[in-house]
Amino acid sequence: MTTADMRWLVLVIKLPAEPSRHRVAVWRELRKAGAISLGQGIWAVPDVPAFADGVARAVELTDSAGGQAMTLTAAGRATEDAARFQRLFTDARSADWAEFLADCATFEAEIAKETRIAKFTLAELEEEEQSLERLRRRHRDLSARDVFTAPEAAQAAERLKDCERRCADYAERVFEELHRMLPEQP
């Protein structure tokens, strides 16, 4: 699908001023879904299945808070409009990927620290494997909503593979240490 052919869902959300927790809940849901803010209470996502659940949850949250949600289908009126929508959306995904890459760096630094101090325990390995699983889930989620493939996507996929390799190497060291600590059998 070309940029000019892309259809968008535009959500117009109106919520009561108080309590603010409702606005925050809807905002979080839309951000989590990958929507871009076009202005106060106006959000947009590509009209593709990957966004349907997040849009539905935001509408449900709005309704349950006593607000009003209107979902419109839109397209750019001119090629430049469609390109601007795509650029805004891709910029938002680039920011998501940058955050993901920072999370990978944090994971790698943690593995390096545990290796440096020789903390080769099953408890630590389990913690690292849980962190790696969170990175995998985040990568899947970001990949699903990165419909225009932001430039950072390929680097993020490689970085996730690096994290997986580092975790596998750490696991190997943990099991070597556990094996070393077992008493020798006569």
Order of alpha helices (4+ residues) and beta strands (2+ residues): beta-alpha-beta-beta-alpha-beta-alpha-alpha-alpha
